[in-house]
Amino acid sequence: MNHEVRNIFVADKVETVRLGFGISVGVAAPQTGKLYPLPPEVVRMVPYFRSCEYFRLANDRIVIVDPINLQIPYILGA
């Protein structure tokens, strides 16, 4: 994803989650913290993620999550 998408997430003030372990694409997201709907601007730019939600890690990485099976299809790095 590009820098513009990252700025949209940064502007969306949500609570961050601090994990004591690593996560990666393709694994199930931990069930700690709240999942947030993607900002509408991001959905317009990346329609593939329309049904996804996200959470923000304390290190400002954005974790995209499929809320049905909690799989992580994408992590946007800091």
N, C-alpha and C positions, 0 to 999 in steps of 0.2 A: 504494500500500500504506500501511497505517496505522503509527502510532508503535509499536504493540505488536509488529508484525512486525519492524520495524527493531531493537527491543531484543533480539529473539531472535537475529538475526544478530550483533549486537554481542557478545552473551554467548558465541557460538560462536567460540572463539579459533582462528583460522586464520592462516596466513602471508599477508601482504599482497604485492601486486604493484605495482611502480612502473613506469609506462609513460612513454616519452618522446614520446607522441602521444595525441591524443584518440580516444575511441571513442563510438559512439552506437548506439541501438536500430536493429535491422534489418541491421546489418553483421556480418561474421564476427569472432568474438573472436580476439585474438592467441593464438598457441600458446606463450605464455610463462607459466610458473607452472602450478600444479596446480589442477584443478577439484575442488571438494568437493561431496558430496551435500548437498541442502538439509536443514536441520534438520526432523525429523518434524513439529514444531509448525507450521512454515510450510506444509508440504504439506497438513496438515489445514485450515489457514485459507485456503489458495489452491491448491485441487486442480489447477487448470490447469497449475501448474508441477511436477506430480508427477514427470515424467521429466527435469526439468532439473537442472542442477548450477550451481555459482556459484564466483566468486572475489571477493576483496575488494581494492580498489585502496588504495594507500597513503594516499589522502585519505578513506578510510572509505566510499567509494561501493561498493555491492554490485552486481555484474554477474551477472545471471541468464543462463545459457547453455544452449542445446539441445545436448547432447553429440554428437548424431548429425551435425549439419551445422555446428556451432559458431556458429550464428546467435544474436544477442542479442535476446531478446524484451522485456527490461525492465532498467532500471538504477535502483536505489534510491539516491537522493542522500543526501548527508550532512546 
